[in-house]
Amino acid sequence: ETVVYVRQANRILDMRVFPDSDIRGRVLQALQPWLHKSLTVVNVDSAGDGHYFAAHLRDHLPRAVTVNDINVGTAPSDLPRADGKTAADEFANLKAELYWHLREQFRDGMVSGLTDQTTISQLASLQWSPNSKGKTEIERKEVAAKRGVKSPDRAEALMLAFAPTLADQ
């Protein structure tokens, strides 16, 4: 699935699911109403074909909208925190960092409007553990599939929707 979450601050305003393979036009159409309501950032999972999808959005959305390519398989951020540590000290990759950030947002009551039961179920099915270096990692999709868990497309879209920007750090 391709999933679009639209949020403003901590509130989820809209969610769309597209099961088709080429949904570029449909996603642009889904974002259109939000352009007049201060849509400024679109985060795209840029792994694989996502890179081309992000480029397509960049080509067709107004220049005022920033399209962020986010490859969750890359290294976590290296921005210093108040305790002097960085996310790179704690997480195996950006995926673990961003899911942990979403976890903290839920814990602190900073996410509202989530009503999609599939997303909730996918979030509940996620497992994490420390790797051999003691860094938090999220269970790989291949391992989850062996447990009978399908790809958490909706959970990942929500995680990307709440991914912090440099201004949030």
KOLDOPA-320672 format. One record per residue (C-alpha): z, y, x. Coordinates in nm, 4 decimals. Layout:
KOLDOPA-320672
+----------+----------+----------+
!       c3 !       c2 !       c1 !
+----------+----------+----------+
!        Z !        Y !        X !
...
+----------+----------+----------+
***
This chain:
KOLDOPA-320672
+----------+----------+----------+
!       c3 !       c2 !       c1 !
+----------+----------+----------+
!   0.0000 !   0.0000 !   0.0000 !
!  -0.0480 !   0.3606 !   0.0947 !
!   0.2493 !   0.5567 !  -0.0338 !
!   0.2958 !   0.9321 !  -0.0698 !
!   0.6401 !   1.0832 !  -0.1097 !
!   0.6710 !   1.4556 !  -0.1779 !
!   1.0070 !   1.6176 !  -0.1183 !
!   1.1562 !   1.9632 !  -0.1104 !
!   1.4751 !   1.9889 !   0.0924 !
!   1.6733 !   1.6779 !  -0.0085 !
!   1.5038 !   1.6175 !  -0.3445 !
!   1.2201 !   1.3713 !  -0.4002 !
!   0.9714 !   1.5450 !  -0.6291 !
!   0.6928 !   1.2903 !  -0.6547 !
!   0.5871 !   0.9460 !  -0.5376 !
!   0.2447 !   0.7872 !  -0.5601 !
!   0.1322 !   0.4395 !  -0.4620 !
!  -0.2284 !   0.3526 !  -0.3774 !
!  -0.3113 !  -0.0181 !  -0.3370 !
!  -0.6791 !   0.0482 !  -0.2553 !
!  -0.8220 !   0.0311 !   0.0960 !
!  -0.9979 !   0.3714 !   0.1131 !
!  -0.7713 !   0.6213 !  -0.0576 !
!  -0.8459 !   0.9369 !   0.1389 !
!  -0.9815 !   1.1272 !  -0.1612 !
!  -0.7073 !   1.0056 !  -0.3934 !
!  -0.4331 !   1.1122 !  -0.1535 !
!  -0.5883 !   1.4568 !  -0.1148 !
!  -0.6047 !   1.4805 !  -0.4941 !
!  -0.2374 !   1.3782 !  -0.5221 !
!  -0.1365 !   1.6471 !  -0.2707 !
!  -0.3456 !   1.9208 !  -0.4356 !
!  -0.0863 !   2.0343 !  -0.6951 !
!   0.1751 !   2.0694 !  -0.4207 !
!  -0.0377 !   2.3094 !  -0.2169 !
!   0.0511 !   2.5816 !  -0.4655 !
!   0.4195 !   2.4888 !  -0.4430 !
!   0.4737 !   2.5488 !  -0.0712 !
!   0.3552 !   2.2168 !   0.0741 !
!   0.3777 !   2.2859 !   0.4473 !
!   0.4159 !   1.9506 !   0.6249 !
!   0.2601 !   1.6073 !   0.5804 !
!   0.3878 !   1.3198 !   0.7962 !
!   0.1458 !   1.0320 !   0.8478 !
!   0.2117 !   0.6903 !   0.9984 !
!  -0.0468 !   0.7180 !   1.2742 !
!  -0.0393 !   0.3598 !   1.3989 !
!  -0.3781 !   0.1900 !   1.3715 !
!  -0.6036 !   0.3468 !   1.1081 !
!  -0.3364 !   0.6046 !   1.0330 !
!  -0.4632 !   0.8168 !   1.3207 !
!  -0.7992 !   0.8583 !   1.1472 !
!  -0.6270 !   0.9186 !   0.8145 !
!  -0.4205 !   1.1992 !   0.9688 !
!  -0.7368 !   1.3522 !   1.1146 !
!  -0.9010 !   1.3352 !   0.7714 !
!  -0.6067 !   1.5153 !   0.6114 !
!  -0.6085 !   1.7749 !   0.8879 !
!  -0.9793 !   1.8369 !   0.8222 !
!  -0.9363 !   1.8764 !   0.4460 !
!  -0.5974 !   2.0397 !   0.3913 !
!  -0.5484 !   2.4145 !   0.4392 !
!  -0.4532 !   2.5262 !   0.7907 !
!  -0.1110 !   2.6300 !   0.6592 !
!  -0.0265 !   2.2593 !   0.6158 !
!   0.0851 !   2.0845 !   0.9334 !
!  -0.0171 !   1.7182 !   0.9535 !
!   0.2132 !   1.5267 !   1.1877 !
!   0.0895 !   1.2012 !   1.3408 !
!   0.3983 !   0.9832 !   1.3730 !
!   0.3717 !   0.6522 !   1.5553 !
!   0.7054 !   0.4828 !   1.4961 !
!   0.6382 !   0.2334 !   1.7750 !
!   0.6734 !   0.5031 !   2.0384 !
!   0.9875 !   0.5994 !   2.2266 !
!   1.2630 !   0.7805 !   2.0390 !
!   1.3054 !   1.1540 !   2.0806 !
!   1.4702 !   1.2905 !   2.3910 !
!   1.6231 !   1.5988 !   2.2333 !
!   1.9867 !   1.6434 !   2.3420 !
!   2.2591 !   1.6064 !   2.0805 !
!   2.5968 !   1.7761 !   2.0620 !
!   2.7586 !   1.4828 !   2.2480 !
!   2.5054 !   1.5120 !   2.5329 !
!   2.3294 !   1.1875 !   2.4422 !
!   1.9730 !   1.1601 !   2.3186 !
!   1.8214 !   0.9275 !   2.0619 !
!   1.6600 !   0.7475 !   2.3556 !
!   2.0121 !   0.6461 !   2.4625 !
!   2.0797 !   0.4824 !   2.1255 !
!   1.7534 !   0.3545 !   1.9747 !
!   1.4853 !   0.1109 !   2.0861 !
!   1.2028 !   0.3181 !   1.9380 !
!   1.1215 !   0.6046 !   1.7034 !
!   1.1222 !   0.3720 !   1.4020 !
!   1.4887 !   0.2857 !   1.4585 !
!   1.5747 !   0.6511 !   1.5151 !
!   1.4021 !   0.7677 !   1.1959 !
!   1.5447 !   0.4899 !   0.9792 !
!   1.8926 !   0.5695 !   1.1174 !
!   1.8339 !   0.9351 !   1.0337 !
!   1.7396 !   0.8368 !   0.6761 !
!   2.0510 !   0.6174 !   0.6586 !
!   2.2642 !   0.9156 !   0.7582 !
!   2.0887 !   1.1345 !   0.5021 !
!   2.1796 !   0.8854 !   0.2275 !
!   2.5368 !   0.8544 !   0.3591 !
!   2.5788 !   1.2319 !   0.3500 !
!   2.4351 !   1.2638 !  -0.0022 !
!   2.1267 !   1.4427 !   0.1277 !
!   1.8692 !   1.2354 !  -0.0645 !
!   1.8272 !   1.2742 !  -0.4369 !
!   1.5674 !   1.1721 !  -0.6897 !
!   1.4987 !   0.8207 !  -0.5598 !
!   1.4281 !   0.6104 !  -0.8677 !
!   1.1640 !   0.3627 !  -0.7475 !
!   1.3241 !   0.0191 !  -0.7539 !
!   1.0719 !  -0.1267 !  -0.5091 !
!   1.1613 !   0.1374 !  -0.2502 !
!   1.5319 !   0.0773 !  -0.3069 !
!   1.4795 !  -0.2983 !  -0.2680 !
!   1.2778 !  -0.2503 !   0.0505 !
!   1.5447 !  -0.0237 !   0.1983 !
!   1.8108 !  -0.2827 !   0.1142 !
!   1.6090 !  -0.5598 !   0.2833 !
!   1.5875 !  -0.3804 !   0.6191 !
!   1.7900 !  -0.5375 !   0.8975 !
!   1.8891 !  -0.3901 !   1.2305 !
!   2.0629 !  -0.5194 !   1.5386 !
!   2.1292 !  -0.4175 !   1.8963 !
!   1.8643 !  -0.5315 !   2.1431 !
!   1.9344 !  -0.6738 !   2.4893 !
!   1.9938 !  -0.3189 !   2.6200 !
!   2.2415 !  -0.2395 !   2.3410 !
!   1.9991 !  -0.0080 !   2.1619 !
!   1.9557 !  -0.0249 !   1.7860 !
!   1.6298 !  -0.1756 !   1.6693 !
!   1.4887 !  -0.2458 !   1.3245 !
!   1.3788 !  -0.6000 !   1.2488 !
!   1.0077 !  -0.6475 !   1.3173 !
!   0.7829 !  -0.6943 !   1.0149 !
!   0.6734 !  -1.0365 !   1.1457 !
!   1.0342 !  -1.1550 !   1.1603 !
!   1.1088 !  -1.0149 !   0.8145 !
!   0.7996 !  -1.1920 !   0.6799 !
!   0.9475 !  -1.5230 !   0.7962 !
!   1.2470 !  -1.4414 !   0.5738 !
!   1.0018 !  -1.3849 !   0.2862 !
!   1.0243 !  -1.0050 !   0.3021 !
!   0.6982 !  -0.8171 !   0.2489 !
!   0.5963 !  -0.5101 !   0.4470 !
!   0.8300 !  -0.2226 !   0.3529 !
!   0.5486 !   0.0283 !   0.2911 !
!   0.7452 !   0.2355 !   0.0410 !
!   1.0603 !   0.2413 !   0.2550 !
!   0.8544 !   0.3533 !   0.5547 !
!   0.6889 !   0.6302 !   0.3533 !
!   1.0309 !   0.7566 !   0.2454 !
!   1.1568 !   0.7364 !   0.6048 !
!   0.8582 !   0.9448 !   0.7183 !
!   0.9096 !   1.1937 !   0.4353 !
!   1.2637 !   1.2570 !   0.5588 !
!   1.1777 !   1.2503 !   0.9288 !
!   1.3379 !   1.5502 !   1.0956 !
!   1.1191 !   1.8211 !   1.2410 !
!   1.2031 !   2.0157 !   1.5551 !
!   1.3471 !   2.2854 !   1.3288 !
!   1.5864 !   2.0254 !   1.1766 !
!   1.7239 !   1.9128 !   1.5136 !
+----------+----------+----------+
***
